[in-house]
Structure formats: C-alpha cells, structure tokens
Amino acid sequence: MATEAGGPAPAPQVTDKKDKKEQAKGQGKDQQPAAPGEKKLTNAELKKKAKEEKAARRAQAKASQAPQGPPQGGHSQAGSSEGKGGKGKPKQDGQHGGSGAKLPLRPATTAAVVKDTKPTIPDCFSHLSMARRIDMTHADKDVNPAVLVLGEHMSAFAISDSITRLEATLLAFQKVIESYTTPHGSTFSRHFTSHVLNPQIEYLTACRPMCFSMGNAIRWLKLQISKVDIDLPDLDAKKLLCESIDNFIRERIALADYVIVKTAADMIADGDVILTYAQHNLVERTLLRARLTGKKDFRVILVDDPYERVGIHLAKRLAAAGIQVAYSSDLGALRTHLSEATQVLLAAEAIFSNGAMYARAGSADIATAATDLGVRVVALCETINFTERVSIDSLTYNEIDPERCTDVGFRLLFDTTRDKYISVVVTELGNSSATSVPAILRKLEEL
C-alpha cells in the first residue's frame, strides 16, 4: 500500500488491532486532511500530536475558567461573559446584582457563625462544677415532678445550705418511693435503684453539684434499698423505706441540730462578744437560744458576705430579739472587729477527714485572722456533713458562682480552712478538736 505522495508503504504489512485503532483515533482528531506531497505521520507521531493538542485545549479551558478577583473598572462582567460563550457567568452575575455583587458574601458567612456566649473557664478550674437551670422539658421522662421542682429551686439557690438541701432531697425521694410500682417480673430492690432512683440523682446533680451530706445520705438510702427482702410486698417495702427516711431526718438532722445548738449556746457567757460571718441556720438558732436562756449581756458582731449580703436579714432578726448587734457589710475592718471579739462562731458546710473546714467563701479569712489574734474559732457542723475525703486547699472541691462567672473572672462559693485555724468543732456527738475527725468517722461507721 503506497502513500498519497507515491512513497513506499510502511515496512509491516499487517499491524495489530491496537495500532489500527490508535491510528484511526489520531486521524479522526486531525481535522484537516494531509496536503498532497506531505509525509503521512507514523503512529508515534500521531500520539505525540494528539497529546499536544489535548494539552493545548486543557490549558485554554483552564485559562477561560480561572477565578476572577473583585471587579475593578468594570472589566469583570465582560471577561466573565466571554469565558464560556456568554452563557453561564452573566446569568450568575445578574443574580448577585452587578459589579458589587460579591461584596456581601463575606459578611453573610460571618453572620452564620454562632458566637459561644459561655464564659471561658481556665483549664486549672475546669474540674469545678457550676449550678445551671435545666428546662423541665429537657429532663428525663422518669424524673418525678417533686424532684423536678426541687432541682429548679436548687439551681436558683432558693435552697442553698447543705442541710436544707439534704432534707428536701430525702423528702422528694420519699414521694418517688410512694409513687413507685414494681414492674412484672422484677423485684423492688433490684429495679428501683437503677431504673428509678438514679435518674432522680442525675437530674439533681445536673441542676447543682451535690453537697457532701447529700452524697452520704444517698449512699445510706441505696444501702437500705439493697437490704429490702425480695419477697417483701411492694406496699410493705415502700412503708419500710419511708419510715427509715423519717427516722434518718429526725436523728441525723433535727436531733443533731438541736444538740449542736444547745451545746454551742452553753459556750456563750455573759459579756462575750461573738463575731460571726454572713448567715447560717445553726448560728442563728445558737444566738437566739443563748438569749432565751437568760444570757442578755453578750453582743454580736456580724460581718457580712460582700457579694450576697445575706447577713443583713440575720442582723435585723437578732436585733428584734433584743440582742445587741454591730453590722459590717464586708471584711474591710475585720481585724478591728476581731480585736473586740472573745470568740468566733462559724458554721461549716462540711468537714474533711484531715480536719479542714469547708464553708462559705470568706470563712477562711476570718478563721486565719482570728487565730493570729488569739481569738477562739468555734465550728458548728452535723456529722452527716463529715466526709472521708481530704482537702488542703479551696481548689480541689468547690463550686463556681453562676451569677458571677464571666470571661474576665469568676467567684468560688466556698473555701477551705486548715484544721490549725479551728479551735473546736461542735457536733451532735459533743465537742472535739479538728484533728479528731477520723475517729468520729470510724465511730459513725459502727453505728
């Protein structure tokens, strides 16, 4: 077979199918037929030419589709119209409104990002919890209505001190027990704790971290539930548990408070000057009892919490009862007031096993200053608030004040006072030193 120019045919007479297909493909891409006298291209040359044409077309398409910057001098629309035959780009630009169409895109993207308004807490305080209000519609379906209301009160600090929270929690659990019915095929002791009691505890903990007395009472309650005989009818089991809760409240809370108040009131003598901090139920009852027992010559210096100012109401009630009260709105003149005081009366939220006192923030300042001036510090605390945990600072266990937590700073609700700054601890078991707390804990385990 000869070429059009009359030259000799290629050496191979028979080519394989692959070469024929590639040759046909190369010839198909060659739009113009070879001119007379022009040498016909070989397969390798056809391949090379096809690659070059393909690369040229790709470069041309890439150049026509390249992104254009912001419109300057009105060239943008014309360039975009010529890029793809005047079809795609003009329509898109028309939708965005001319030469300034792309300017609003960046603000729209920024507005779509939702800013997190939650205050940033440093990593060193990330282990501390904070009370928060939970919508009742977001609570677990198994949470009892009485517990829902209690959680709302706790998160709003309508119920603040540990003993009041403990008593309210036990009474709410009583209602949960009374409304419970054991499902068919289960037993009370095995089903109630995991399926009913635990959701109540989780909800209350989410509303506000549990105090130490609540933790002790919940462990006691779970132990009582585990002791219920599996063959005991529901009615008898619920009656037994409700009676146990009533006895617990009467012995560990009501009777304990009575003994502590009586003991502390006996420690006040005529002519004493009692300095106390903020407001606590035990301190108030102690001072009022001392007045009722005929001790009329003592007077009170009340140093208030500078953030909450709850002591002003206590000062008014004490004054109404006939007790002479000097009120200070903050800790500014603390050492001056302590120089007049004969003893300091404080109430603890908890006592750690190493004798440290966990109380309202500011208590440690008062106890430290009083010890430096040689003034006796008396701490009032029920044994249900004793814990086997150990703490030597105010950062291990604490709560963040939700009302005073911003990106600039936050406030801790409690502080920890070392045992060397506490002269005596008054409990329902009597007076003891702060170093005797481990012995009291061992005694409680035997009861």
C-alpha positions in Angstrom: 0.0 0.0 0.0 1.5 3.3 -1.0 1.0 6.8 0.4 -0.7 9.6 -1.4 2.7 11.0 -2.4 3.7 7.8 -4.1 6.3 6.8 -1.4 6.9 3.3 -0.3 4.5 1.7 2.1 5.5 1.1 5.8 7.5 -2.0 6.4 5.0 -4.0 8.4 2.4 -5.3 6.1 0.0 -6.4 8.9 -0.5 -4.3 12.0 -2.2 -5.3 15.2 -5.7 -4.1 16.1 -4.4 -1.8 18.8 -2.2 0.2 16.3 -5.1 0.5 13.9 -7.4 1.9 16.5 -4.8 4.4 17.7 -4.1 5.4 14.1 -7.8 5.8 13.4 -8.2 7.9 16.5 -5.3 10.1 15.6 -6.6 10.6 12.1 -10.1 11.4 13.5 -8.7 14.2 15.6 -6.8 15.6 12.7 -9.5 17.9 11.4 -7.8 18.7 8.0 -6.6 16.0 5.6 -2.9 15.9 4.8 -1.9 18.1 1.8 -0.5 16.4 -1.3 3.2 15.8 -1.1 3.1 15.9 2.8 4.5 12.9 4.5 2.0 10.8 6.4 2.6 10.7 10.2 3.5 7.5 11.9 1.6 6.1 15.0 4.1 7.6 17.4 4.0 11.0 15.8 0.1 10.9 15.8 0.2 10.1 19.5 2.5 13.0 20.2 0.5 15.4 18.2 -2.8 14.3 19.9 -1.2 14.8 23.3 0.0 18.3 22.4 -3.5 19.2 21.1 -5.1 17.9 24.2 -2.7 19.8 26.4 -3.4 23.0 24.4 -7.1 22.6 24.8 -6.8 21.9 28.5 -4.7 25.0 29.0 -7.2 27.1 27.0 -10.1 25.8 29.1 -8.2 26.4 32.3 -7.4 29.9 31.3 -11.1 30.6 30.4 -12.3 29.2 33.8 -9.8 30.9 36.1 -11.4 32.7 39.1 -11.5 36.5 38.7 -10.9 38.9 41.5 -13.1 41.7 42.7 -14.4 43.9 39.9 -12.2 46.8 39.1 -13.0 49.4 36.5 -15.9 47.4 35.1 -13.8 44.6 33.4 -15.3 41.7 35.4 -18.6 41.3 33.7 -17.1 41.5 30.2 -14.4 38.9 31.0 -16.8 36.5 32.6 -19.2 36.8 29.7 -16.5 35.9 27.2 -15.2 32.9 29.3 -17.9 30.4 28.4 -19.6 31.8 25.3 -21.5 34.4 27.3 -23.9 32.0 28.9 -23.0 30.9 32.5 -21.3 33.9 34.1 -23.6 36.8 33.0 -26.6 34.9 34.5 -24.8 34.3 37.8 -23.6 38.0 38.0 -27.1 39.2 37.2 -28.5 37.3 40.2 -26.0 38.9 42.6 -26.6 42.4 41.4 -23.8 43.8 39.1 -20.3 44.8 39.8 -20.7 44.9 43.6 -22.4 41.5 43.8 -19.7 39.6 45.6 -19.1 42.1 48.4 -21.9 40.9 50.8 -20.7 37.3 50.7 -18.1 37.6 53.4 -20.4 39.3 56.0 -23.1 36.7 55.3 -20.6 33.9 56.1 -19.5 35.7 59.3 -23.1 36.2 60.5 -23.8 32.5 60.1 -21.3 31.6 62.8 -23.0 31.5 66.2 -20.8 33.0 68.9 -20.5 31.0 72.0 -21.5 33.2 74.9 -20.5 30.7 77.6 -17.7 32.2 79.8 -14.3 30.7 79.3 -13.0 29.0 82.5 -9.3 28.4 82.8 -8.1 24.8 82.5 -6.9 24.7 86.1 -10.6 25.3 87.2 -12.2 23.1 84.6 -12.9 20.3 87.1 -15.2 22.6 89.2 -18.9 22.5 88.6 -21.5 25.2 88.4 -25.2 25.2 89.0 -27.4 25.6 85.9 -31.1 25.7 85.2 -32.5 22.9 83.2 -35.8 23.2 81.3 -38.3 20.7 82.6 -39.0 19.7 79.1 -35.4 18.5 78.7 -35.4 16.4 81.8 -35.5 12.6 81.7 -39.1 11.2 81.5 -38.5 9.1 84.6 -37.8 12.2 86.8 -40.6 12.6 89.4 -42.4 16.0 89.4 -41.3 16.6 93.0 -37.7 16.2 92.0 -38.2 18.5 89.1 -39.4 21.3 91.3 -36.6 20.6 93.8 -34.0 20.8 91.0 -35.4 24.2 89.9 -35.1 25.5 93.5 -31.6 24.3 93.9 -30.4 25.7 90.6 -31.9 29.1 91.5 -30.3 28.9 95.1 -33.7 29.2 96.7 -32.5 26.2 98.8 -28.8 26.9 99.5 -27.3 25.4 102.6 -26.4 21.8 102.7 -28.7 20.6 105.5 -31.8 22.2 103.9 -30.9 20.7 100.5 -30.4 17.3 102.2 -33.8 17.3 103.9 -35.6 18.5 100.8 -33.9 15.8 98.8 -34.9 13.0 101.2 -38.5 14.2 101.3 -38.6 14.3 97.5 -37.2 10.7 97.3 -40.0 9.7 99.7 -42.5 10.8 97.2 -40.7 8.9 94.5 -40.8 5.8 96.6 -44.5 6.2 97.3 -45.4 6.6 93.6 -43.3 3.6 92.5 -44.8 0.3 91.3 -42.5 -2.7 90.7 -42.9 -4.0 87.1 -43.9 -7.5 86.5 -41.0 -9.9 86.6 -38.8 -7.6 88.7 -38.1 -7.1 92.4 -38.2 -3.8 94.3 -34.6 -3.9 95.5 -33.1 -4.7 92.1 -35.2 -2.5 89.9 -35.8 0.7 91.9 -32.3 1.9 92.3 -31.1 1.6 88.7 -34.2 2.5 86.9 -35.9 5.0 89.1 -33.6 6.4 91.8 -30.6 7.0 89.6 -32.4 9.3 87.1 -33.5 11.5 90.0 -30.0 11.7 91.3 -28.6 12.5 87.9 -31.1 15.3 87.4 -30.4 16.9 90.8 -26.7 16.7 90.1 -27.1 18.4 86.8 -29.0 21.2 88.4 -26.4 21.8 91.0 -23.5 19.7 92.3 -24.4 17.5 95.3 -23.2 18.6 98.7 -21.3 16.1 100.9 -24.3 15.4 103.1 -26.4 14.5 100.1 -23.8 12.1 98.9 -23.7 10.4 102.4 -27.5 10.2 102.6 -27.8 8.8 99.1 -25.3 6.1 99.9 -27.2 5.3 103.0 -30.5 5.1 101.1 -29.1 2.8 98.5 -27.9 0.5 101.3 -31.3 0.4 102.8 -32.9 -0.4 99.5 -30.4 -3.3 98.9 -31.4 -4.7 102.3 -35.1 -5.0 101.4 -36.2 -8.6 101.1 -37.0 -9.6 97.5 -40.1 -11.5 98.8 -41.5 -8.4 100.6 -44.6 -6.9 99.0 -44.3 -3.5 97.4 -46.6 -1.8 100.0 -44.5 -3.1 102.9 -41.2 -2.3 101.3 -42.2 1.3 100.5 -43.6 1.7 104.0 -40.3 0.4 105.5 -38.2 2.8 103.4 -40.3 5.8 104.1 -40.1 5.1 107.8 -36.4 4.8 107.5 -36.1 8.2 105.8 -38.3 9.8 108.5 -36.0 8.3 111.2 -32.9 9.5 109.4 -34.2 13.1 109.1 -35.2 13.0 112.8 -32.0 11.6 114.1 -29.3 12.9 111.8 -30.8 16.3 111.1 -33.4 17.5 113.6 -32.0 16.0 116.7 -28.4 16.7 115.6 -29.2 20.4 115.1 -30.9 20.6 118.5 -27.9 19.1 120.3 -25.4 21.3 118.4 -27.4 24.5 119.1 -27.8 23.6 122.8 -24.1 22.8 123.2 -22.9 26.0 121.4 -25.3 28.2 123.3 -23.9 26.9 126.6 -20.5 28.0 125.4 -21.6 31.7 125.3 -21.3 33.6 128.6 -22.4 37.0 129.7 -20.1 39.7 128.5 -18.9 37.7 125.5 -18.5 39.4 122.1 -19.4 36.9 119.4 -18.2 37.5 115.8 -20.0 35.6 113.1 -20.0 35.6 109.3 -22.9 36.0 106.9 -25.9 33.9 107.8 -26.4 30.2 108.8 -29.3 28.5 110.5 -27.2 26.9 113.2 -25.5 30.1 114.2 -28.8 32.0 114.3 -30.5 29.4 116.4 -27.5 29.3 118.8 -27.5 33.0 119.4 -31.3 33.1 119.9 -31.2 30.2 122.3 -28.4 31.9 124.3 -30.6 34.9 124.6 -33.6 32.8 125.7 -31.6 31.1 128.4 -31.1 34.4 130.2 -27.7 35.5 128.7 -28.5 39.1 128.0 -25.2 40.8 128.2 -23.4 39.3 125.2 -23.3 41.1 121.9 -22.8 40.1 118.3 -20.5 41.5 115.6 -21.9 40.3 112.2 -19.5 40.5 109.2 -21.5 40.1 106.1 -20.6 38.4 102.8 -19.7 41.3 100.5 -21.2 39.6 97.5 -24.6 38.3 98.7 -25.3 40.5 101.8 -27.4 37.8 103.5 -26.3 38.8 106.9 -28.3 42.0 107.0 -31.5 40.0 107.4 -29.9 38.0 110.3 -28.8 41.2 112.0 -32.4 42.5 111.9 -33.8 39.3 113.4 -31.2 39.3 116.1 -31.9 42.9 116.9 -35.6 42.2 117.0 -34.9 39.5 119.6 -33.2 42.0 121.9 -29.6 41.1 121.0 -27.1 44.0 120.6 -25.7 43.7 117.0 -22.9 45.5 115.2 -23.1 45.1 111.5 -20.2 45.2 109.0 -21.0 44.9 105.3 -17.6 43.4 104.3 -14.3 42.2 105.6 -12.6 45.6 105.4 -12.5 46.2 109.2 -12.1 42.5 110.1 -9.0 42.8 112.4 -10.6 45.8 114.2 -13.7 43.8 115.0 -11.7 40.7 116.0 -9.8 42.8 118.5 -13.1 43.2 120.3 -14.3 39.7 119.9 -13.9 36.9 122.5 -14.8 34.1 120.1 -15.8 33.4 116.5 -18.8 31.3 115.7 -18.8 29.8 112.2 -21.0 27.1 110.5 -19.4 24.5 108.2 -20.8 23.0 105.0 -18.6 20.0 105.5 -15.6 18.8 107.5 -12.9 16.8 105.7 -11.2 13.8 107.3 -8.0 15.8 107.7 -9.9 18.3 109.9 -10.2 21.0 107.2 -13.5 23.0 107.2 -15.4 23.6 104.0 -17.6 26.7 104.4 -18.8 29.9 102.7 -16.1 31.8 100.9 -14.6 34.3 103.4 -14.7 31.9 106.4 -11.0 31.0 105.9 -10.1 34.7 106.1 -11.9 35.2 109.4 -10.6 32.0 110.9 -7.0 32.8 109.9 -7.2 36.4 111.2 -8.8 35.3 114.5 -6.2 32.7 115.1 -3.4 35.2 114.6 -5.1 37.5 117.2 -5.6 34.6 119.6 -9.4 34.5 119.3 -11.1 31.1 119.6 -12.8 29.8 116.5 -15.8 27.5 117.0 -17.1 25.5 114.0 -20.6 24.1 114.1 -21.3 21.0 111.9 -23.5 17.9 111.8 -21.8 14.6 111.4 -23.8 13.9 108.3 -21.6 16.6 106.7 -18.4 14.8 107.6 -16.6 13.2 104.6 -13.7 10.8 104.3 -12.2 12.9 101.6 -9.1 15.0 102.2 -8.6 18.7 101.1 -5.9 21.2 101.9 -6.9 24.0 99.5 -10.0 25.6 98.1 -9.5 24.4 94.5 -9.9 20.6 94.9 -13.6 20.8 95.9 -15.7 23.9 95.2 -18.4 25.4 93.1 -18.4 28.4 90.7 -20.9 31.1 91.3 -23.1 31.1 88.2 -24.1 34.7 88.8 -20.5 35.9 88.8 -18.8 34.0 86.1 -17.6 36.0 83.1 -14.7 35.9 80.6 -12.8 38.4 82.9 -13.1 36.3 86.1 -15.4 34.2 88.4 -16.1 33.7 92.0 -15.9 30.5 94.1 -18.7 29.8 96.5 -16.7 28.1 99.2 -13.2 28.0 100.7 -11.3 25.5 102.9 -9.9 26.4 106.3 -7.0 24.3 107.6 -7.5 22.4 110.9 -4.9 24.5 112.7 -7.1 27.6 112.5 -10.1 25.8 114.1 -10.2 25.7 117.9 -13.1 23.3 118.4 -15.7 21.5 116.3 -19.2 21.2 117.8 -21.2 18.2 116.6 -24.2 16.2 118.0 -21.6 13.8 119.4 -20.0 16.6 121.5 -17.1 19.0 121.3 -13.9 17.8 119.7 -10.8 19.1 118.0 -10.5 19.2 114.3 -7.8 16.5 114.4 -10.4 14.1 115.9 -12.5 13.9 112.7 -11.1 10.5 111.6 -12.0 9.0 115.0 -15.6 10.4 114.6 -15.8 8.9 111.1 -14.8 5.5 112.5 -17.4 5.8 115.2 -20.1 6.7 112.7 -19.3 3.5 110.7 -20.0 1.4 113.8 -23.4 3.0 114.4 
